[in-house]
């Protein structure tokens, strides 16, 4: 689910994997592994992604917003 969300949000933002990697200050191979589900981003990277894409952590991780 997380991998699909990352791909969807990245594409919606019109970014390549390389551009996302640069924004997150990580290597492009890490971005690829996140999108393949072969690696899980750290909490810090998840927070940075959520801020970058303008979504909540709930939405980034699950694709759903939770009340609260």
C-alpha positions as CSV (number, residue, x, y, z in Angstrom):
1,X,0.0,0.0,0.0
2,X,2.7,2.5,0.9
3,X,4.7,1.8,-2.2
4,X,1.6,2.5,-4.3
5,X,0.9,5.7,-2.5
6,X,4.5,6.9,-3.1
7,X,4.2,6.2,-6.8
8,X,0.8,7.8,-7.1
9,X,1.8,11.0,-5.2
10,X,5.1,11.3,-7.0
11,X,3.4,11.0,-10.4
12,X,0.6,13.4,-9.4
13,X,3.3,15.9,-8.4
14,X,4.9,15.4,-11.9
15,X,8.2,14.2,-10.4
16,X,10.6,11.6,-11.5
17,X,12.2,9.2,-9.0
18,X,15.4,11.2,-9.3
19,X,13.7,14.4,-8.5
20,X,12.0,12.9,-5.5
21,X,15.3,11.5,-4.3
22,X,16.9,14.9,-4.5
23,X,14.0,16.5,-2.6
24,X,14.3,13.9,0.2
25,X,18.2,14.1,0.2
26,X,18.5,10.3,-0.5
27,X,19.9,8.2,-3.3
28,X,17.7,7.4,-6.3
29,X,18.1,3.7,-5.6
30,X,16.3,4.2,-2.2
31,X,13.4,5.9,-4.0
32,X,13.1,2.9,-6.4
33,X,13.2,0.4,-3.5
34,X,10.5,2.3,-1.6
35,X,8.3,2.2,-4.8
36,X,9.0,-1.5,-5.2
37,X,8.2,-2.3,-1.6
38,X,11.7,-3.6,-1.0
39,X,12.6,-1.0,1.6
40,X,10.6,1.0,4.1
41,X,11.3,4.7,4.5
42,X,12.3,5.9,8.0
43,X,9.9,8.0,10.0
44,X,11.8,11.1,9.1
45,X,11.6,10.4,5.4
46,X,7.9,9.6,5.7
47,X,7.3,13.0,7.4
48,X,9.3,14.8,4.7
49,X,7.3,13.0,2.0
50,X,4.0,13.9,3.6
51,X,5.1,17.6,3.8
52,X,6.5,17.6,0.3
53,X,3.2,16.1,-1.2
54,X,1.0,18.1,1.1
55,X,-0.8,15.1,2.6
56,X,-1.1,13.6,6.1
57,X,1.0,10.7,7.3
58,X,-2.3,8.7,7.5
59,X,-3.0,9.4,3.8
60,X,0.6,8.7,2.8
61,X,0.7,5.3,4.5
62,X,-2.9,4.0,4.0
63,X,-4.4,6.1,1.2
64,X,-7.2,7.1,3.6
65,X,-7.8,10.1,5.9
66,X,-8.9,9.3,9.4
67,X,-11.0,11.6,11.5
68,X,-9.4,13.1,14.5
